[in-house]
Amino acid sequence: MIGNLNHVAIVVPDLDAAASVYRQTLGARVSEPVPLPDHGVTTVFVELGNTKIELLHPLGEASPIASFLERNPSGGMHHVCYEVEDILAARDRLRAEGARVLGDGEPRPGAHGKPVLFLHPKDFCGTLVELEQV
């Protein structure tokens, strides 16, 4: 059901500093910051040959990652994102297998403008999983 690894997301306390580490220190291609108000984050993508790293920073006080940053002031890995061909079919199959889909269970546009869903970390070895339709 899952396809390629689309990205690994890392929450960072300082988006500009983190982007600089990837751009200057590691020599990676780094996108400009993109605010995603519907998700409560600002995101930057580090482009790699076979996948991406998503740097996340809270956008607004109601950001869902603000509490993550409070518990982990230095930041840390937040989620992994896998590609799926049909997000509704994937959701329905996962629910039938007992997996919990977060939120209302309906896909929302993600950072790439494509439909995404998040799956409960307790159902996936302690890892928050994002599915993105490709």
Backbone as JSON Lines, residues from 0, in Angstrom:
{"i":0,"aa":"M","n":[0.82,-1.19,0.0],"ca":[0.0,0.0,0.0],"c":[0.86,1.25,0.0]}
{"i":1,"aa":"I","n":[1.87,1.35,0.9],"ca":[2.68,2.56,0.89],"c":[3.71,2.49,-0.22]}
{"i":2,"aa":"G","n":[4.04,3.66,-0.71],"ca":[5.05,3.76,-1.75],"c":[6.34,4.31,-1.19]}
{"i":3,"aa":"N","n":[6.88,5.29,-1.88],"ca":[8.16,5.88,-1.48],"c":[8.06,6.67,-0.2]}
{"i":4,"aa":"L","n":[9.19,6.82,0.45],"ca":[9.3,7.77,1.56],"c":[9.32,9.15,0.93]}
{"i":5,"aa":"N","n":[8.35,9.99,1.28],"ca":[8.29,11.33,0.71],"c":[9.2,12.28,1.48]}
{"i":6,"aa":"H","n":[9.1,12.25,2.82],"ca":[9.97,13.11,3.63],"c":[9.97,12.67,5.08]}
{"i":7,"aa":"V","n":[10.98,13.15,5.79],"ca":[11.08,13.04,7.24],"c":[10.97,14.46,7.77]}
{"i":8,"aa":"A","n":[10.07,14.68,8.72],"ca":[9.84,16.02,9.25],"c":[10.54,16.2,10.59]}
{"i":9,"aa":"I","n":[11.2,17.34,10.72],"ca":[11.93,17.68,11.94],"c":[11.41,19.03,12.43]}
{"i":10,"aa":"V","n":[10.97,19.08,13.68],"ca":[10.55,20.34,14.29],"c":[11.81,21.06,14.76]}
{"i":11,"aa":"V","n":[11.89,22.35,14.45],"ca":[13.07,23.14,14.81],"c":[12.65,24.4,15.56]}
{"i":12,"aa":"P","n":[13.47,24.83,16.54],"ca":[13.13,26.05,17.28],"c":[13.43,27.32,16.5]}
{"i":13,"aa":"D","n":[14.33,27.25,15.51],"ca":[14.7,28.43,14.71],"c":[14.81,27.97,13.25]}
{"i":14,"aa":"L","n":[13.8,28.32,12.47],"ca":[13.72,27.85,11.09],"c":[14.87,28.38,10.23]}
{"i":15,"aa":"D","n":[15.2,29.66,10.39],"ca":[16.29,30.23,9.59],"c":[17.62,29.56,9.92]}
{"i":16,"aa":"A","n":[17.89,29.34,11.2],"ca":[19.15,28.7,11.61],"c":[19.22,27.26,11.09]}
{"i":17,"aa":"A","n":[18.1,26.54,11.17],"ca":[18.08,25.15,10.7],"c":[18.28,25.1,9.19]}
{"i":18,"aa":"A","n":[17.61,25.99,8.45],"ca":[17.76,26.02,7.0],"c":[19.21,26.34,6.64]}
{"i":19,"aa":"S","n":[19.83,27.23,7.4],"ca":[21.22,27.59,7.15],"c":[22.16,26.4,7.36]}
{"i":20,"aa":"V","n":[21.89,25.59,8.37],"ca":[22.72,24.4,8.61],"c":[22.69,23.49,7.39]}
{"i":21,"aa":"Y","n":[21.49,23.25,6.87],"ca":[21.38,22.38,5.71],"c":[21.97,23.02,4.45]}
{"i":22,"aa":"R","n":[21.72,24.33,4.29],"ca":[22.2,25.02,3.09],"c":[23.71,25.25,3.15]}
{"i":23,"aa":"Q","n":[24.2,25.86,4.22],"ca":[25.61,26.27,4.3],"c":[26.52,25.13,4.72]}
{"i":24,"aa":"T","n":[26.15,24.44,5.79],"ca":[27.03,23.41,6.34],"c":[27.01,22.14,5.52]}
{"i":25,"aa":"L","n":[25.81,21.71,5.12],"ca":[25.68,20.45,4.4],"c":[25.61,20.62,2.88]}
{"i":26,"aa":"G","n":[25.46,21.84,2.4],"ca":[25.45,22.1,0.97],"c":[24.2,21.62,0.25]}
{"i":27,"aa":"A","n":[23.08,21.57,0.95],"ca":[21.83,21.08,0.35],"c":[21.04,22.22,-0.28]}
{"i":28,"aa":"R","n":[20.16,21.84,-1.22],"ca":[19.19,22.79,-1.77],"c":[18.06,22.91,-0.76]}
{"i":29,"aa":"V","n":[17.73,24.14,-0.4],"ca":[16.72,24.4,0.62],"c":[15.7,25.38,0.06]}
{"i":30,"aa":"S","n":[14.42,25.05,0.22],"ca":[13.36,25.93,-0.29],"c":[13.21,27.16,0.6]}
{"i":31,"aa":"E","n":[12.45,28.1,0.11],"ca":[12.07,29.25,0.93],"c":[10.99,28.79,1.93]}
{"i":32,"aa":"P","n":[10.87,29.48,3.06],"ca":[9.81,29.13,4.02],"c":[8.42,29.35,3.42]}
{"i":33,"aa":"V","n":[7.53,28.42,3.74],"ca":[6.15,28.51,3.28],"c":[5.23,28.37,4.49]}
{"i":34,"aa":"P","n":[4.47,29.43,4.8],"ca":[3.51,29.32,5.9],"c":[2.31,28.48,5.48]}
{"i":35,"aa":"L","n":[1.9,27.57,6.35],"ca":[0.71,26.73,6.11],"c":[-0.27,26.95,7.26]}
{"i":36,"aa":"P","n":[-1.04,28.03,7.21],"ca":[-1.94,28.35,8.34],"c":[-2.93,27.25,8.69]}
{"i":37,"aa":"D","n":[-3.39,26.49,7.69],"ca":[-4.34,25.4,7.96],"c":[-3.72,24.31,8.83]}
{"i":38,"aa":"H","n":[-2.4,24.19,8.79],"ca":[-1.7,23.17,9.58],"c":[-0.98,23.77,10.79]}
{"i":39,"aa":"G","n":[-0.95,25.11,10.88],"ca":[-0.31,25.77,12.02],"c":[1.2,25.66,12.0]}
{"i":40,"aa":"V","n":[1.8,25.58,10.82],"ca":[3.26,25.46,10.72],"c":[3.78,26.33,9.58]}
{"i":41,"aa":"T","n":[5.06,26.64,9.69],"ca":[5.83,27.15,8.56],"c":[6.8,26.05,8.22]}
{"i":42,"aa":"T","n":[6.96,25.78,6.93],"ca":[7.76,24.65,6.5],"c":[8.82,25.06,5.49]}
{"i":43,"aa":"V","n":[9.93,24.36,5.54],"ca":[11.02,24.5,4.58],"c":[11.38,23.08,4.16]}
{"i":44,"aa":"F","n":[11.6,22.87,2.87],"ca":[11.99,21.54,2.41],"c":[13.45,21.54,1.98]}
{"i":45,"aa":"V","n":[14.17,20.54,2.48],"ca":[15.55,20.28,2.08],"c":[15.47,19.18,1.03]}
{"i":46,"aa":"E","n":[15.9,19.51,-0.19],"ca":[15.79,18.57,-1.3],"c":[17.0,17.64,-1.33]}
{"i":47,"aa":"L","n":[16.74,16.35,-1.28],"ca":[17.79,15.34,-1.39],"c":[17.54,14.55,-2.67]}
{"i":48,"aa":"G","n":[18.48,13.76,-3.08],"ca":[18.34,13.01,-4.32],"c":[17.19,12.03,-4.32]}
{"i":49,"aa":"N","n":[16.91,11.42,-3.17],"ca":[15.91,10.37,-3.13],"c":[14.71,10.67,-2.23]}
{"i":50,"aa":"T","n":[14.76,11.78,-1.5],"ca":[13.66,12.15,-0.6],"c":[13.85,13.59,-0.16]}
{"i":51,"aa":"K","n":[13.12,14.01,0.86],"ca":[13.23,15.37,1.38],"c":[13.26,15.32,2.91]}
{"i":52,"aa":"I","n":[13.8,16.38,3.48],"ca":[13.69,16.65,4.91],"c":[12.78,17.86,5.01]}
{"i":53,"aa":"E","n":[11.77,17.79,5.85],"ca":[10.87,18.92,6.07],"c":[11.21,19.52,7.42]}
{"i":54,"aa":"L","n":[11.59,20.78,7.41],"ca":[11.84,21.5,8.66],"c":[10.55,22.23,9.02]}
{"i":55,"aa":"L","n":[10.08,22.01,10.23],"ca":[8.81,22.58,10.7],"c":[9.02,23.53,11.85]}
{"i":56,"aa":"H","n":[8.28,24.63,11.83],"ca":[8.31,25.59,12.93],"c":[6.87,26.01,13.21]}
{"i":57,"aa":"P","n":[6.5,26.18,14.49],"ca":[5.13,26.58,14.8],"c":[4.74,27.89,14.13]}
{"i":58,"aa":"L","n":[3.51,27.96,13.68],"ca":[2.92,29.17,13.12],"c":[1.7,29.52,13.96]}
{"i":59,"aa":"G","n":[1.84,30.49,14.82],"ca":[0.74,30.89,15.69],"c":[0.7,30.1,16.99]}
{"i":60,"aa":"E","n":[-0.02,30.62,17.94],"ca":[-0.09,30.03,19.28],"c":[-0.83,28.69,19.31]}
{"i":61,"aa":"A","n":[-1.72,28.47,18.36],"ca":[-2.51,27.24,18.34],"c":[-1.84,26.14,17.51]}
{"i":62,"aa":"S","n":[-0.59,26.32,17.16],"ca":[0.11,25.34,16.34],"c":[0.14,23.97,17.02]}
{"i":63,"aa":"P","n":[-0.17,22.9,16.27],"ca":[-0.13,21.56,16.87],"c":[1.28,21.1,17.23]}
{"i":64,"aa":"I","n":[2.31,21.78,16.72],"ca":[3.67,21.36,17.07],"c":[4.29,22.22,18.18]}
{"i":65,"aa":"A","n":[3.56,23.22,18.67],"ca":[4.08,24.06,19.75],"c":[4.36,23.23,21.0]}
{"i":66,"aa":"S","n":[3.48,22.32,21.34],"ca":[3.69,21.49,22.53],"c":[4.87,20.54,22.32]}
{"i":67,"aa":"F","n":[5.08,20.08,21.1],"ca":[6.24,19.24,20.79],"c":[7.52,20.01,21.09]}
{"i":68,"aa":"L","n":[7.55,21.27,20.68],"ca":[8.74,22.1,20.89],"c":[8.92,22.44,22.37]}
{"i":69,"aa":"E","n":[7.83,22.57,23.11],"ca":[7.93,22.79,24.56],"c":[8.57,21.59,25.24]}
{"i":70,"aa":"R","n":[8.19,20.38,24.82],"ca":[8.76,19.16,25.4],"c":[10.17,18.88,24.91]}
{"i":71,"aa":"N","n":[10.49,19.38,23.71],"ca":[11.78,19.15,23.07],"c":[12.33,20.49,22.59]}
{"i":72,"aa":"P","n":[12.85,21.32,23.49],"ca":[13.25,22.68,23.11],"c":[14.31,22.75,22.02]}
{"i":73,"aa":"S","n":[15.09,21.71,21.84],"ca":[16.09,21.7,20.77],"c":[15.5,21.21,19.45]}
{"i":74,"aa":"G","n":[14.24,20.78,19.48],"ca":[13.6,20.22,18.29],"c":[13.79,18.72,18.23]}
{"i":75,"aa":"G","n":[13.41,18.13,17.12],"ca":[13.56,16.69,16.94],"c":[12.67,16.16,15.84]}
{"i":76,"aa":"M","n":[12.84,14.87,15.55],"ca":[12.04,14.24,14.51],"c":[10.57,14.23,14.9]}
{"i":77,"aa":"H","n":[9.71,14.62,13.98],"ca":[8.28,14.73,14.26],"c":[7.47,13.63,13.58]}
{"i":78,"aa":"H","n":[7.68,13.4,12.28],"ca":[6.93,12.37,11.57],"c":[7.64,11.93,10.3]}
{"i":79,"aa":"V","n":[7.17,10.82,9.78],"ca":[7.61,10.36,8.46],"c":[6.4,10.4,7.53]}
{"i":80,"aa":"C","n":[6.66,10.69,6.27],"ca":[5.57,10.78,5.29],"c":[5.81,9.77,4.18]}
{"i":81,"aa":"Y","n":[4.8,8.92,3.97],"ca":[4.85,7.93,2.9],"c":[3.85,8.31,1.81]}
{"i":82,"aa":"E","n":[4.2,7.99,0.59],"ca":[3.31,8.24,-0.53],"c":[2.33,7.08,-0.71]}
{"i":83,"aa":"V","n":[1.11,7.42,-1.07],"ca":[0.09,6.42,-1.43],"c":[-0.58,6.87,-2.72]}
{"i":84,"aa":"E","n":[-1.05,5.91,-3.5],"ca":[-1.71,6.25,-4.77],"c":[-3.12,6.77,-4.56]}
{"i":85,"aa":"D","n":[-3.84,6.17,-3.61],"ca":[-5.24,6.53,-3.36],"c":[-5.41,6.7,-1.86]}
{"i":86,"aa":"I","n":[-5.45,7.94,-1.41],"ca":[-5.47,8.19,0.03],"c":[-6.76,7.72,0.7]}
{"i":87,"aa":"L","n":[-7.88,7.8,0.0],"ca":[-9.14,7.33,0.59],"c":[-9.15,5.82,0.74]}
{"i":88,"aa":"A","n":[-8.66,5.11,-0.27],"ca":[-8.57,3.65,-0.18],"c":[-7.6,3.25,0.92]}
{"i":89,"aa":"A","n":[-6.48,3.96,1.04],"ca":[-5.51,3.67,2.1],"c":[-6.14,3.91,3.46]}
{"i":90,"aa":"R","n":[-6.85,5.03,3.62],"ca":[-7.51,5.34,4.89],"c":[-8.51,4.25,5.27]}
{"i":91,"aa":"D","n":[-9.33,3.85,4.31],"ca":[-10.36,2.86,4.6],"c":[-9.74,1.51,4.96]}
{"i":92,"aa":"R","n":[-8.7,1.13,4.27],"ca":[-8.02,-0.13,4.57],"c":[-7.38,-0.07,5.96]}
{"i":93,"aa":"L","n":[-6.72,1.02,6.26],"ca":[-6.07,1.16,7.58],"c":[-7.09,1.14,8.71]}
{"i":94,"aa":"R","n":[-8.19,1.84,8.52],"ca":[-9.25,1.83,9.55],"c":[-9.79,0.42,9.75]}
{"i":95,"aa":"A","n":[-9.99,-0.31,8.65],"ca":[-10.49,-1.69,8.75],"c":[-9.51,-2.58,9.52]}
{"i":96,"aa":"E","n":[-8.23,-2.23,9.48],"ca":[-7.2,-2.99,10.2],"c":[-7.02,-2.5,11.64]}
{"i":97,"aa":"G","n":[-7.8,-1.46,12.02],"ca":[-7.75,-0.97,13.39],"c":[-6.88,0.25,13.62]}
{"i":98,"aa":"A","n":[-6.3,0.82,12.57],"ca":[-5.46,2.01,12.73],"c":[-6.34,3.24,12.95]}
{"i":99,"aa":"R","n":[-5.83,4.16,13.74],"ca":[-6.55,5.4,14.02],"c":[-6.03,6.53,13.12]}
{"i":100,"aa":"V","n":[-6.97,7.17,12.43],"ca":[-6.66,8.33,11.6],"c":[-6.94,9.55,12.46]}
{"i":101,"aa":"L","n":[-5.99,10.47,12.51],"ca":[-6.15,11.66,13.36],"c":[-7.08,12.68,12.72]}
{"i":102,"aa":"G","n":[-7.59,13.58,13.54],"ca":[-8.51,14.61,13.07],"c":[-9.85,14.0,12.71]}
{"i":103,"aa":"D","n":[-10.5,14.59,11.72],"ca":[-11.82,14.1,11.32],"c":[-11.74,12.96,10.3]}
{"i":104,"aa":"G","n":[-10.52,12.58,9.93],"ca":[-10.34,11.47,9.0],"c":[-10.43,11.84,7.54]}
{"i":105,"aa":"E","n":[-10.71,13.11,7.27],"ca":[-10.79,13.57,5.89],"c":[-9.46,14.17,5.47]}
{"i":106,"aa":"P","n":[-8.97,13.83,4.28],"ca":[-7.7,14.41,3.81],"c":[-7.8,15.92,3.68]}
{"i":107,"aa":"R","n":[-6.66,16.57,3.97],"ca":[-6.54,18.02,3.8],"c":[-5.33,18.28,2.91]}
{"i":108,"aa":"P","n":[-5.31,19.41,2.22],"ca":[-4.13,19.73,1.41],"c":[-2.9,19.9,2.3]}
{"i":109,"aa":"G","n":[-1.82,19.25,1.93],"ca":[-0.58,19.35,2.68],"c":[0.36,20.38,2.07]}
{"i":110,"aa":"A","n":[1.61,20.32,2.47],"ca":[2.61,21.3,2.05],"c":[2.84,21.3,0.54]}
{"i":111,"aa":"H","n":[2.58,20.18,-0.12],"ca":[2.76,20.1,-1.56],"c":[1.45,20.32,-2.31]}
{"i":112,"aa":"G","n":[0.39,20.69,-1.57],"ca":[-0.91,20.9,-2.2],"c":[-1.66,19.62,-2.48]}
{"i":113,"aa":"K","n":[-1.12,18.5,-2.05],"ca":[-1.75,17.2,-2.27],"c":[-2.45,16.74,-1.0]}
{"i":114,"aa":"P","n":[-3.46,15.87,-1.1],"ca":[-4.18,15.41,0.09],"c":[-3.28,14.62,1.04]}
{"i":115,"aa":"V","n":[-3.41,14.92,2.34],"ca":[-2.64,14.21,3.37],"c":[-3.55,13.81,4.53]}
{"i":116,"aa":"L","n":[-3.12,12.77,5.23],"ca":[-3.74,12.3,6.48],"c":[-2.62,11.94,7.44]}
{"i":117,"aa":"F","n":[-2.92,12.01,8.74],"ca":[-1.97,11.58,9.75],"c":[-2.54,10.39,10.52]}
{"i":118,"aa":"L","n":[-1.66,9.46,10.87],"ca":[-2.03,8.24,11.58],"c":[-1.44,8.27,12.98]}
{"i":119,"aa":"H","n":[-2.19,7.75,13.93],"ca":[-1.8,7.81,15.34],"c":[-0.47,7.08,15.58]}
{"i":120,"aa":"P","n":[0.47,7.73,16.27],"ca":[1.77,7.1,16.51],"c":[1.7,5.81,17.32]}
{"i":121,"aa":"K","n":[0.72,5.66,18.18],"ca":[0.62,4.44,18.99],"c":[0.32,3.21,18.13]}
{"i":122,"aa":"D","n":[-0.19,3.44,16.93],"ca":[-0.49,2.33,16.03],"c":[0.68,1.99,15.11]}
{"i":123,"aa":"F","n":[1.75,2.82,15.13],"ca":[2.87,2.65,14.2],"c":[4.21,2.78,14.92]}
{"i":124,"aa":"C","n":[4.39,1.93,15.93],"ca":[5.68,1.81,16.61],"c":[6.15,3.13,17.21]}
{"i":125,"aa":"G","n":[5.23,3.96,17.67],"ca":[5.59,5.22,18.3],"c":[5.94,6.33,17.33]}
{"i":126,"aa":"T","n":[5.65,6.15,16.05],"ca":[5.99,7.16,15.04],"c":[4.72,7.73,14.42]}
{"i":127,"aa":"L","n":[4.62,9.06,14.43],"ca":[3.53,9.73,13.73],"c":[3.77,9.53,12.23]}
{"i":128,"aa":"V","n":[2.74,9.06,11.52],"ca":[2.86,8.77,10.09],"c":[1.92,9.69,9.33]}
{"i":129,"aa":"E","n":[2.47,10.3,8.3],"ca":[1.68,11.1,7.36],"c":[1.59,10.31,6.06]}
{"i":130,"aa":"L","n":[0.41,10.27,5.47],"ca":[0.23,9.7,4.14],"c":[-0.08,10.85,3.19]}
{"i":131,"aa":"E","n":[0.58,10.83,2.02],"ca":[0.35,11.86,1.01],"c":[-0.01,11.17,-0.3]}
{"i":132,"aa":"Q","n":[-1.11,11.6,-0.9],"ca":[-1.49,11.03,-2.19],"c":[-0.61,11.61,-3.29]}
{"i":133,"aa":"V","n":[-0.1,10.7,-4.15],"ca":[0.75,11.18,-5.26],"c":[0.07,10.93,-6.6]}
